[in-house]
Amino acid sequence: MKAVNYEKHAEIFKSLGHPTRLMLAHKLKKKELCVCELNEFVDIDQSTLSRHLKVLKDAGVLKSEKKSMQVFYSLRVPCLLDNVLECIEDL
């Protein structure tokens, strides 16, 4: 049986603990998006958006890929938010 890494799990939950980062992860659930596309969903400057993306990436939630001059982000594990948001609606 694999040991549960509660420290890593807490880090992931902490990274998702901001409304903007949670929304970004939710948007990336369906497909990869570039920073310019993600910027359309939030009313913040690009440097703040980049900081939010860095928090998610550092926690292991996101992966990035540079294509030409743009960086595209996607969830490392697409099922990350499956049922989580629906479940907490009932709380």
CYANA upper distance limits for C-alpha pairs under 8 A (distance plus 0.5 A):
  5 ASN  CA      9 HIS  CA      6.83
  6 TYR  CA     10 ALA  CA      6.46
  7 GLU  CA     11 GLU  CA      6.74
  8 LYS  CA     12 ILE  CA      6.82
  8 LYS  CA     59 ALA  CA      8.42
  9 HIS  CA     13 PHE  CA      6.79
 10 ALA  CA     14 LYS  CA      6.45
 11 GLU  CA     15 SER  CA      6.67
 11 GLU  CA     59 ALA  CA      6.59
 12 ILE  CA     16 LEU  CA      6.92
 12 ILE  CA     56 LEU  CA      8.29
 12 ILE  CA     59 ALA  CA      6.05
 12 ILE  CA     60 GLY  CA      7.73
 12 ILE  CA     61 VAL  CA      7.28
 13 PHE  CA     17 GLY  CA      6.57
 14 LYS  CA     18 HIS  CA      8.44
 15 SER  CA     21 ARG  CA      7.71
 15 SER  CA     55 VAL  CA      6.58
 15 SER  CA     56 LEU  CA      6.13
 15 SER  CA     59 ALA  CA      6.96
 16 LEU  CA     21 ARG  CA      6.09
 16 LEU  CA     22 LEU  CA      5.49
 16 LEU  CA     25 ALA  CA      8.35
 16 LEU  CA     56 LEU  CA      7.79
 17 GLY  CA     21 ARG  CA      7.77
 17 GLY  CA     22 LEU  CA      7.33
 18 HIS  CA     22 LEU  CA      6.63
 19 PRO  CA     23 MET  CA      6.61
 20 THR  CA     24 LEU  CA      6.66
 20 THR  CA     42 VAL  CA      8.03
 20 THR  CA     52 HIS  CA      8.13
 21 ARG  CA     25 ALA  CA      6.67
 21 ARG  CA     52 HIS  CA      6.54
 21 ARG  CA     53 LEU  CA      7.85
 21 ARG  CA     56 LEU  CA      7.73
 22 LEU  CA     26 HIS  CA      6.66
 23 MET  CA     27 LYS  CA      6.67
 24 LEU  CA     28 LEU  CA      6.71
 24 LEU  CA     38 LEU  CA      7.68
 25 ALA  CA     29 LYS  CA      6.73
 25 ALA  CA     75 LEU  CA      7.43
 26 HIS  CA     30 LYS  CA      8.35
 26 HIS  CA     81 LEU  CA      7.64
 27 LYS  CA     31 LYS  CA      8.15
 28 LEU  CA     32 GLU  CA      6.20
 28 LEU  CA     33 LEU  CA      7.19
 28 LEU  CA     73 TYR  CA      7.81
 28 LEU  CA     74 SER  CA      5.93
 28 LEU  CA     75 LEU  CA      6.58
 29 LYS  CA     74 SER  CA      7.79
 29 LYS  CA     75 LEU  CA      6.78
 29 LYS  CA     78 PRO  CA      6.12
 29 LYS  CA     79 CYS  CA      8.12
 29 LYS  CA     81 LEU  CA      8.08
 30 LYS  CA     78 PRO  CA      8.26
 31 LYS  CA     74 SER  CA      7.10
 32 GLU  CA     72 PHE  CA      6.62
 32 GLU  CA     73 TYR  CA      5.80
 32 GLU  CA     74 SER  CA      4.94
 32 GLU  CA     75 LEU  CA      8.19
 33 LEU  CA     37 GLU  CA      6.47
 33 LEU  CA     38 LEU  CA      6.97
 33 LEU  CA     72 PHE  CA      5.72
 33 LEU  CA     73 TYR  CA      5.99
 33 LEU  CA     74 SER  CA      7.27
 34 CYS  CA     38 LEU  CA      6.84
 34 CYS  CA     70 GLN  CA      6.99
 34 CYS  CA     71 VAL  CA      6.04
 34 CYS  CA     72 PHE  CA      4.59
 34 CYS  CA     73 TYR  CA      6.57
 35 VAL  CA     39 ASN  CA      6.46
 35 VAL  CA     50 SER  CA      8.35
 35 VAL  CA     70 GLN  CA      8.01
 35 VAL  CA     71 VAL  CA      7.03
 35 VAL  CA     72 PHE  CA      7.16
 35 VAL  CA     73 TYR  CA      8.09
 36 CYS  CA     40 GLU  CA      7.31
 37 GLU  CA     41 PHE  CA      7.99
 38 LEU  CA     42 VAL  CA      7.68
 39 ASN  CA     43 ASP  CA      7.89
 39 ASN  CA     44 ILE  CA      8.01
 39 ASN  CA     45 ASP  CA      8.45
 39 ASN  CA     46 GLN  CA      7.38
 39 ASN  CA     49 LEU  CA      7.63
 44 ILE  CA     48 THR  CA      6.88
 44 ILE  CA     49 LEU  CA      7.09
 45 ASP  CA     49 LEU  CA      6.91
 46 GLN  CA     50 SER  CA      6.54
 47 SER  CA     51 ARG  CA      6.82
 48 THR  CA     52 HIS  CA      6.89
 49 LEU  CA     53 LEU  CA      6.76
 50 SER  CA     54 LYS  CA      6.61
 51 ARG  CA     55 VAL  CA      6.84
 52 HIS  CA     56 LEU  CA      7.01
 53 LEU  CA     57 LYS  CA      6.56
 53 LEU  CA     62 LEU  CA      8.26
 54 LYS  CA     58 ASP  CA      6.35
 55 VAL  CA     59 ALA  CA      6.74
 56 LEU  CA     60 GLY  CA      6.95
 56 LEU  CA     61 VAL  CA      5.75
 56 LEU  CA     62 LEU  CA      6.28
 57 LYS  CA     61 VAL  CA      6.02
 57 LYS  CA     62 LEU  CA      5.03
 57 LYS  CA     63 LYS  CA      6.63
 57 LYS  CA     64 SER  CA      8.43
 58 ASP  CA     62 LEU  CA      8.46
 60 GLY  CA     76 ARG  CA      7.67
 61 VAL  CA     75 LEU  CA      6.41
 61 VAL  CA     76 ARG  CA      6.24
 61 VAL  CA     77 VAL  CA      7.81
 62 LEU  CA     73 TYR  CA      6.99
 62 LEU  CA     74 SER  CA      6.09
 62 LEU  CA     75 LEU  CA      5.03
 62 LEU  CA     76 ARG  CA      5.61
 63 LYS  CA     73 TYR  CA      6.27
 63 LYS  CA     74 SER  CA      6.10
 63 LYS  CA     75 LEU  CA      6.68
 63 LYS  CA     76 ARG  CA      6.04
 64 SER  CA     71 VAL  CA      6.96
 64 SER  CA     72 PHE  CA      5.98
 64 SER  CA     73 TYR  CA      4.98
 64 SER  CA     74 SER  CA      6.98
 65 GLU  CA     71 VAL  CA      6.11
 65 GLU  CA     72 PHE  CA      5.75
 65 GLU  CA     73 TYR  CA      7.08
 66 LYS  CA     70 GLN  CA      6.26
 66 LYS  CA     71 VAL  CA      4.82
 66 LYS  CA     72 PHE  CA      6.69
 67 LYS  CA     71 VAL  CA      6.59
 67 LYS  CA     72 PHE  CA      7.71
 75 LEU  CA     80 LEU  CA      8.27
 81 LEU  CA     85 LEU  CA      7.15
 83 ASN  CA     87 CYS  CA      6.29
 84 VAL  CA     88 ILE  CA      6.80
 85 LEU  CA     89 GLU  CA      6.91
 86 GLU  CA     90 ASP  CA      7.85
 87 CYS  CA     91 LEU  CA      7.97
